[in-house]
């Protein structure tokens, strides 16, 4: 039976009064028990909500095979009541689902913090395989953007990127994407999502705008006359390339006009490096550095640091040490760098920056899901995304924001383009969705998630098109904790443990059971530690047989806060079942912290 919030508070108060009358011995036992209470603060918000901003009224609890609660309604009901008493709530077993999971009722009056407390109790129970909110689903309506029906690349079953299925979880809110390109020409279907950028073109012959570097990334046009960019090169109108790329990533959506952006909740920082006849490595290197939060001499600090960089550009030859250095530094700052594989129908190994390390190199597919005829390929390609192919019909290209001016800006427009330049912003938009859904993700984890959740290329690819065609909905679900699967069974500990300053190591245990054979070669160890100088910390995983795997070493130069990341361990030589431990030691003075939670995904 449900109780009102007021009555529940009275019941809790009465329990507290009764507890105060217990003997000293009983009080000591109560205190000891309190020390093992799971930390509700460690429960992700998505695990407490039926819909964004709405606390869950029910939980779905899956028990491990062999647990009484997995088959006995009476046992599940008793467990729900016990968990409720521990959390000070009235928790009721409702019914058994077809999968065997238990549906548990929380009522209508709990806050997200109350729900988190109950969820934490279930998560701490070794007999519980999973606990998730009974989420509220709604009919899915297409965005009301007038040209959305032409954006096959977002939604078509054959070769679309399954973007609409991701929007109920993430729209990219809170993430800035730097588009390192030709700059930005004003467009009302983009303006609300544009933030400050920079013009890095130092050579006035290339910049065309009459000056060198400045804070105005406006695109004046990049047209050129015949032979102006080299003997035999024909004339070309202005491309407005950067604006087209930006629209694919973050065009304003549900505004009753134009196109929809993949990460329409994100912001675009236009960073201008390409002008008449192209752009120099030196400008691009400074743009990468600045966009990711690095320092560039003579350029003001970036107030819109990007966690995603899109570079739909390239040239011939190997990735130079200079360019690689800038990319590596950006990734080390936590920025994911997404680059075009190139349009030469050649091995990407011959084209930079698609052949650089620490990037996500993107090949292009056509509307049937095969490699686009122009797209580069090869073992260095990481992933494929829709790039279009207009030779089979204009509508088979990628529609996005543009300008009608042939030389200088005129009226805003929309147009179909094709290229790996168009495929790349699909992945940059997906990265923004992932980073918004789970801000703790590192660039390496983001790349792995995109690859692991790609689907097989629907069409042919000769030479290598990466892990397949990116799937936005599946990838966002996998990283968000909102119902997606990371592909394995997860065991977790949410009991907070204080880490003494410059003291002895602390350990936290997770009992793993119900698995067969050895642990995987890609055992995932997710760690959430609050600490004011993480360089002080040494973190080890201890297997059931006592074998130790170093996850993190101490570093006197790492002054950042907190350790909130996922490590991958080759534990294939270890039996999966048994008690695994996380060992954490603070080896230097002055800073303290707490192990909030950790989990293993087999």
N, C-alpha and C positions, 0 to 999 in steps of 0.2 A: 504493500500500500504506500502511495506517495504521501509525503508530508509537506506542508507549506514551508517556505523559507523561514518564517518567523518561528514556527514550531520546531523546525530542524535546529535553529540556533538555540532554542530553549533546551532541546535534547542534548546538544553539544555542551551547553553551559552546565547542565545537570551532571553530565559525565565528568566534566572538569572538576566540579565541586566534589563529586564522589571520589575522584582520584586524589584530591587534596587530603581526604580523610584516611587514605591507606597508610599502612605501616611504613616505617623507613625502609625496610627490606623491599616491600612492594614498590615503593617509589624508586629505589635504586634500579629495580628490574625495568620499570617503565622508562627510566632515563636511558638505560642500555638499549632497550628496544627502539627508542626514538632515534638513536644514533644511526640505525640502519634504515631509516625511512628514505625511500627514493626521492631524488630531487625533482619536484614537479617542474621546476624552471628549465630542466634539460629536455622537456618534451617539446618537439617542434610545434609551432602554431598550427600547421596543417593537420596535425594529429588530434586537435581539439575542436575542429570546426566542421559543421555540416555543410557550410558554404562560407565563402570569404566573409569574415566579420560576424558569423553566426555560430555560437557555441553548439556543439553536438548535443542532441537529446538522447542518443543511443550509441552504443559501441558494438562492434562485431568482434567477438573474441574467438580465435582459433586455438584449440588446445592440441598439444602434441599427442601423437599416437601412443596409447598406453595409459594416458592420464584418465582417471575416473570421469573427470568433467567432459571428456571428449565424447562419451557415449551416454552418460547418466544425467538426465535433466535435474534430478534431485541434487546431484553433486555440483552441477553448474550453478544451480540456484543457491546452494549453500556458499559456494565460492563468491558469488556476486554479493551476497549479504555480508560476508566477511570482509571483502575488499571495501565495501561501503562503510562498514564500521571503522576500518582503519583510516579511511579518508574523512570520516565525519559526515558521510552522505548516505542517502537511502537508495541503494542500488538494487535493481530487481532483474531477475532472469525473465525474459519475455517468451522466447521460443527457440527451437532448434532450426537452423537453416538447412537447406538441401545439401550443402557442402559438409554439414556436420558442425559448423561453427555455431556459437551461442550468440543470440541477440540479447543485449543487456540494456535496460532502460535507466536513464539518468534523470528523467523528468524535464521540465521546461524552465527551471529557474536557476540553473547553475551558470556561473561565469566560466570563461575559458580557463581561469586558474583552477576552479573547482574540478573541471573536466580533466585538466592536466594532472591533478592529484590522483584521480581515479586511474587514469591511463598509466601513470607511473607505477602504481601498485601492480597492475597487470603485467607491465613490461618487466618488472623485477621478479616475477614468478617464473621459475625454471620450467614449469609445466605448460606455460603459455607460448605458443609458436608465434602468434601475432595478435595485436589489438589495433583496430582502425576505427575511425568514426563512421557511423552510418550516414554517408554523405547524401546531401540533397541534390538530385539531378533535375535539370530543366530542359524543355525543348530547345534545340539549337537552331537559332535563326542566323541566316547569313548576314554579314555586315550590310548596311544600307548604302554603301558607296556605289555610285551609279555604274562604274566600270568593273565592279568586282566579278561579275559573271565571266569576264574575259581573262581573269587571272587563273588560268588552268593550272599554272605552276604551283599554286597554293593548295588546291583542293581536289584535282582530278584523281580518280582512283588508280589509273594506270601509272602515271609519271609525275603526279603532283607530290608535294612534300608533306602532306598531311598536317598542314599548319592549323586549320580551324580547331582541330581536336586538342591543341595545346593551349588555346586562349582561355579556357575555363580555369586553368591553373596559373598561367603567366602571360603577361603582355609586354614584358621588358621593363616594367616600371623600376626606376631607380638606377638604370644603367645608361651610361653614355657610350656611344659608338663613334669613334673618329673615322671619318671617311677621307682618307688621304688620296686626293684626286685633283680634279680641275677646279674645285671650289663649289660655290652654290649660287645659283641664279634664283631670285625670289619666286616663290610659288606658294599659293594660298593653301595647297593641300599638303604642305610641308612646314610652313612657317612656325606653327605652334610647337613643333618638335625640334627646332633649330636652336642651339646654344652657341656661345662664342667659340670661334676657331681662330685660324691664323693663316696668313699668306706667307709661305716660306720661299717663294721664288725670288732669288737674289738678282738674277740676270734680267735686265729690263727688256732685252730682245725677246725673251721667253714669256715674261709676265704680261706684256701687252697693255698693262694698266697704267703705264707711265712712271711707275716707281718700283722700288725693291721690296724688301720684306716689311710687312706691317700687319696690323691686327684686323684688317678687312679681307676676308677670304672670298669676296664676291667674284664670280666668274664673269669676266668681260667678253668671253668668247675665245675660241682657240682655232679659228679658221686660218687657212694659209693658201697662198696662190700656188700655181703649178711651178714645180722646181724650187720653191722657196725652202723646202725642208730636205732637199737633195735632188740631184739630177734624175729626171725621169719620174719623180713622185708627183702625181696629179694633184690638182687643187682639192681642197676639202672644206666644207662648211663647218661652222662651230658645232661641237658635239653635245655640249651641256652634259657631259658624261657623269660628272660627280653628282649632279642633281638626279639623274636617272637611277644611279646606284643608291642614293640616299632614300629615294621614294620606295624602293623595294624593301629597304630595311625598316623604315619608320614613317611612311606616309600617314597622315592623320586618318583615323578610321572611324566609321559610324558617324560621319559628318555630312552624309547625304550627297557627297560628290566624289568624283574621281576614283582613285584606287585605294586599296587597303595595304598597310604595311605589315610585314611579318612580326616585328616587335614594335607595335604602334604606341606602346607605353614608354618606349625608350626615347632618348634624346640623341640628336646628331650634332657632332662638332665637325664642321667642314674645315679641312686642313688642305690648303692649296699648294700643290707641288708640280702640277702639269699645266703647261701653257702652250704657246705656239710651238709646234714640232716636238713636244714632249716635256721631259723634266730630268734634271740631273740627280745622280745618286746622292750628292752632297746635300741637296735640299731634302730629299726623301729621308735620309739618315737623321737629319735634325728634326724632321716632322715626326718620325717614329719616336724619337727620344722625348720630344716635348709632349706629344699626345699621351704618352704613357706615364707622364709625371716627372720625367727627367729634366735636367737643367741644360739650356742652350744659351750660350753667351750672346748677350745683346737682345734676348727675347724675354719678355715678362713671364713669370711663372704661370703655368696653366691652371686656371680655376675650374676647368671642366675636364679633369683627368678621365681618360677613357679606359674602361676595362675590356674593350673590344676595339681592334683596329681592322679596318677593311682596306685592302690594297688591291684594287682591280687594275693593276698595271704590271708592266714587266719589260724585260729586254733580253738580249741574247747573252749566252755565256754562263760561266760558273757563278755561284753566289760568292761575292767577294768577302774578304775578312772584314772589311769596313761595314758592309751591310749586315753581315751575320752578327757582328758585335752589337749593333744597334738593336736588332731583333732579340737577341739573347737577353740583353739588358731590360728590354720592355717586358719580356716574359717573366723575368726574375722579379719585376715590379708587380706582377700579377695580371698583366694584360695579355689577352689572347690575340694572336696575330693571324688573320685569315687572308690568304693571297690567291690570286688567279693562277691556274696552271699554264695558261697561255693558249693562243688560238692558231698555232702553226701546224696542227695535226702532226706533232712531233713528240719525241720523248721529252718530258718536262725537265729531265736532267740537263738539258741544253739551254734552259731558260730561267732567269732569275727575276724575282725572288721566289718563284714557285719551287725552285730546287734548294732553297735554304733549309736549314734545320730549325726546329722549334716553331714551325708554322703549320697551319692547316692548309694544305694545298688542294685546290678545288678544281675538278674537271666538270665539264658541262654535258648535260643530257638533253635530248630533244623530247618532243611531246609523246613519243612512243616509249621513252625510257631507255633508248640506246644512246651510246656516246654520240654527241653531236659531231658532224663530219669534220669540223674545224678544230675540235678540242684536242689539246695535248693530253698525253697519257703517260703511263709508266709506273714503276714501283714507288716513286716518290709522291704520287698522288695519294692523298689521304681519304677523300670522300668525293662523291659526285652530287650535283644538285642541278635543278632545271636551269638551263642557259638559253634554251630555245633554238629554233632553226627556221629562219624566215624564208629560206629557199623553197620550203614545202608549203608556203603560205604565210603571209604577214602575221596573221592571228596566231601562228605557232611560235612567235617570238615572245619576249617578256615585256609586258606593258608596265610603264611607270611614268613618273613625272618628268616633264621636259620643258623646253621653250621653243617657240616657233621662229625665232630669229636665225637667219642664215649666217650672219656675221656677229652682230651685237645683239644684246637682249631685246626681245619684242614681247609678245603676249605669251602667257603661260600656256602649256599644252600637255598632251600625253602622247607617247609613241612607243611602238614595239622595237626593241633592240634584241640582238643576239650576241652571245659570247660568254667566255668564262668570266668576263667582267660582270655579267648578269648572274651567273651561278654563284659567284663569291658572296655577294650581299645576302643571298638566301642563307648561307651558312653563318655569316656575321649576325644576321637577325636571329638565327637559332641560338647562337652563343649568348646573345642578349637575353633571350627567353630563359636559358639555363641559368645564367648568372643571377637573374632576377628571382628565379624560383629557389635557388640555393646559393647565397652569396659567398659561402665558404669554399666553393669549387675553385680549384687551381686550373691554370691553362691545360696542364697535362690531363687532369681528370675530365675536363670538358671535352678534349679531343677523344679520350677513351670512350666516354659516354656516347658521343656522336657515332663513333665507329661501331661500338657494340650494339647499338640499337638501330643501325641502318638495315634496310631490307635489300634483298638481292636485286640487282639491276634488272628491270623488266625487259630490256632489250640487250643487244649485243655490244660488247666492248672488246676490241682487240688491243692488247698492249698493257692493260691495267688501268682500272678506274677506281682504285681505292676499295674501301670496305663496302661500297654499294651506294644506293640512293638514300640520302638522309631522310629520316622520319621524325618530324618535329614532335608530334604528340607522344610517340613512344619514348623519345629521349627525355622530354620534359617530365613525363610520368616517372621515369626511372630515377631521376635525381631529386625529385621534389618531396618524396615521402607522402605523396597525395594519392596513392593507390597504384602507382607503377611498380614494376618489379626490377630489381637490379640483377635478377637472374640467379639468385642463390638464397639460402636460408640464413637468416640473421639472428644472432644471439646478442643480448646487450646487458650492460650494467648501468643503471642510472643512480647508483649510490655515490654521493659526493664524498671525496676524501681530501682532506687538507694536505698540502705538500709543505713540509717544514723548510724554513729558510736555511740553506747550506747545511742540510741535515741528512738523516738516514733515508734510504729509499722507501717509498710506500708502494703497496701492491693492491690491486683490485682484481677480483676473480670472476670468471664467467664459466659456469658449468655447461658443457656442450654434450648433448645426448641425442639419440635417435638418428644419427647419421651412420653411414657405412663407409668402410675403407679409410683412406688417408685424406688429409686436408688438401685443398687444391694448390696448384702452383701459383695461383693468383688470389690468395687469401686476402680479403680486404679488412684492414684494421682502421676503423674510424675513431679518432681521438678528439675529445673536446676538453681542453685545459685552459683555465683562466690564469694568466701569469703576467706580471708587469715587466718582465725581461726574459723572454723565452730562451735566449741564448744560454741561460743558466741551467737549462733542463737537459737531462739525458733520459730517453724513453726507450724501453725494451719490451718486446713481447716474449713471454715465457710459455713454452709449449707444455703439455701435460707431462712429458718425460723430463722436464727441466731444461731442455735446450733453449738457448736465448737468441733472439733475433733483434739486432739493433735497429730501431726505427729512427731515432734522432740522437745525434751527438751534441754536446755543448759547443757553443761558439761565442767567444768574447765580443765579436763584432755584430752579433744579431740582437739588436736592442728592441726589436718590435715586440708588441704585446701578443700573448695568447698562442696556443697551438690548437688550431681547429682545422683538421685536414684528414685525409684518408691515405694510408700507406698500403702498398701491395707487397705481400711477402710470399716467397716460394716456400710453402710449408708442406710440399708434397711428400716429404719424408716422415711426416708426423701423423699419428693416428688422429682422426678428427674428433672422436669422442674423448671426453676427459675435462679436467679443469685447466683452463687457460688463464694466464695472469698478465696484467699490464703493470710494469714496474716503472716508476717515475722517481727520479732523484734530482734535487736542486743542489748543484755543486758549487755555488758561489753565494756571497752574502748580499743582503739588503733588499731582496725582492722575494715576495711570497706568492703562492697561488693555490689553486684547487683543481683536482681532477673531477670534472663535472660528470662525465659519462664516457663510455667507450663501447664499441660494438664490433663483432666479427661477422663477416658475411662469407659463407662457404659456397 
